[in-house]
Amino acid sequence: MVELAESLRKDLDRYSPGEKLPSSRALVERHRVSPVTVSRALAALAAEGLVVTRPGAGAFRAERPRAGAPRPGDTSWQEVALSVETAGESVPRSVDATGVLATLAAPPPGILEFNNGYLHSSLQPERALAAALARAGRRPGAWGRPPVEGLPELRAWFAREIGGPAGALGAADILVTAGGQSALTSALRALAPPGAPVLVESPTYPGILAAARASGQRPVPVPVDADGVRPDLLAEALRATGARVFVCQPLFQNPTGATLSAERRREVLAIAREAGAFVVEDDFARRLVHEDAGPLSATLAADDPDGVVVHVCSLTKATSPSLRVAALAARGPVLERLRAIQVVDSFFVSRPLQETALELVGAPSWPRHLRTVAAELHTRREALVTAVRRELPALELRHVPPGGYHLWLRLPQGTDEAALASAALRAGVAVAPGRPYFCAEPPAPHVRLSFASVAGTGELAEGVRRLRTACEEVLA
C-alpha cells in the first residue's frame, strides 16, 4: 500500500486540480495490486488532502492541496512539567511500555514475526467477523448506549464460558471490558493501592508488569516450574510482603507454557484465602488449545465460591487484534469497585463491538473456527519444535505446551539476549528476548518464539534458519 500511495502521489502532477484520476479497476490492472490496496492508497492520499473521493464518481485531484506541515513548536518545557514531584509523592509517573511494545510494533517488511502474540491473518475468522459485524449493525438499537456492565446476553455467555457446566457464575458476576489488557489494568487498580506489592509469576507476561508499575505498584516475583507457580514460595511471598494480590496465568502460562497442576490449584486458592488475598486469573489462552491437549481444567473462578478469584478472559487472541472484547468475573463488593473504575475510565465498551462479538460466538462458524485454530496451532507447534531441535541444539526447550502460541527457550549461560535479538532482526526474524518477562534479575537468558503470527510451517522453518544464523554470530 505504501509503495502504491507513493507512486500515485508522484503521478498527481499529471492531473489538473479537480481532474478525475483513473478508476480503481484501471489502477488495479496497471499496478497489479488488489482492490483493497488501491482503496487504502487512495484513502491515504485523501487523508493528506491531495485527493478527493466521491462515492460512485471516483477519485479526483484536490482543488487546493493543504498547506505544508506547520512549524514545530518548542516542547522542551514538558520535561520539567512531567518530572517535578510534589511533596510526599512516592509513585513514579513515567510508564515503561517497552516490554509490551516489543510484541505490538510492526516489523520492517520482509521480517518474519516470531515475537507477535496474535494469530496470522490466515487464521483469523475474517469472513465470520465481517458477517457478524454486518448482522450486528442491523440489530435494533445497535448504535445506542449499552448498559455500563455490558450487554446482558454477552455477560451471560461469558458467565457460561467461565463458570463451566456447573453454572458457578451468573451474568450478574460479569463485567464486559475493552480487551484483556484493559481488564488486567482495572483489576490491579481495584485491588491494590499505589505503592503496594503485587505478586506475579516469574517469568510472566510483560503487560502485567507494565500495568502494575503504571499503577504505582511493586511487582514481586514468585517462581514458576513445569507445574505452574510454586505454592510454598507463594505462601512465603505473601507472608514476607503482606501483599493482597497475586496475578497468575494457570493455563498455558506466558511465556513458559506451564499449566497449574490440579493439586496446586487447590493449594493456591487455599493459600490466598488464608492470607486474605485476591488471585487475578488471566485466562488468556483457553481458546488457543491444541488438538492434542485433552480435556482442560476448569477455571480457578469456577472452583471459588468465596470471591477470592478475579477472572480475566478475552475474545481477542482467538479472533483478531481489533476485536477488543473481554470480561472480568468477580463476586462480592470488588465487582462494584471494578465497575466504578471502568465507568470513570471509559464509560462502557462500544455497543456495535459487543453486538458483533455476540453474533460471532453464536454463529455455527464459531466452533468450527476454534477447531481449525486448534489443529493449525498443533501443526505449527510440532513444526517449530522439530526445527528448533534440529537447527538450534544450543537452545534448551524444557517444555512443549499443548496450548498457547509460543515456545520458551533457555539460552546458554552468559548469552547477551539483546545482541541475539538484534542479530536475529538483521537476519530477518523478530524474536522476543526473555529479560522483559522478569520483574527481578532473571536466573538465565531466554528467548520466546511465537508460532501463531507467521503464514505457515514454511515460514517457521525459514525463521529458524535465520535465527540459526544469528545464533552462530552471537554464540560463537
Number of C-alpha atoms within 10 A of each C-alpha: 16 10 10 17 19 13 13 16 16 10 11 17 10 10 13 13 16 14 15 17 21 13 12 18 11 12 19 17 11 10 11 11 13 14 14 12 19 23 15 15 21 24 18 18 19 17 11 13 16 20 26 20 17 9 6 6 9 13 21 22 23 21 14 11 12 10 8 6 6 6 6 6 6 7 7 8 8 9 9 9 9 10 11 10 13 7 6 6 9 11 15 15 15 11 12 13 15 13 20 18 12 18 20 14 10 12 17 11 7 8 16 25 28 25 25 26 19 22 25 17 15 12 22 18 21 13 10 20 21 13 15 21 20 14 15 23 17 12 12 8 12 18 15 10 12 19 13 19 25 21 18 16 13 22 25 18 17 26 24 18 16 26 21 16 11 9 12 16 24 17 19 15 20 27 28 28 29 21 23 23 19 19 26 26 19 22 27 23 20 18 20 20 13 17 16 19 21 26 24 28 28 24 25 25 22 24 19 23 26 22 24 26 23 20 22 22 22 21 25 20 21 25 16 23 16 16 16 24 27 18 22 13 14 23 18 13 18 23 11 9 13 16 21 18 26 27 25 25 25 27 28 25 28 25 24 26 26 24 23 24 16 11 10 17 20 15 17 21 21 16 17 21 17 10 16 15 19 21 24 26 23 27 21 23 22 22 20 23 26 25 18 11 12 9 7 11 14 16 21 24 26 20 17 20 11 11 17 24 27 25 25 29 28 27 22 20 24 22 27 18 17 10 19 22 24 25 28 32 29 26 21 11 9 17 21 16 16 23 22 16 17 25 14 9 11 12 15 20 24 20 21 21 21 27 23 25 22 19 20 22 17 13 13 10 15 17 12 12 17 20 17 16 24 21 16 18 26 24 16 22 25 15 17 24 15 13 19 23 13 10 16 18 11 15 17 15 17 12 14 16 23 22 26 30 28 27 25 24 22 18 21 14 10 9 16 15 18 15 16 23 22 17 21 25 20 15 18 23 26 28 24 24 24 25 20 20 25 21 20 13 8 14 11 13 18 22 22 21 24 27 33 29 22 23 16 18 19 12 18 28 18 15 27 22 19 21 27 20 18 23 21 12 13 17 15 6
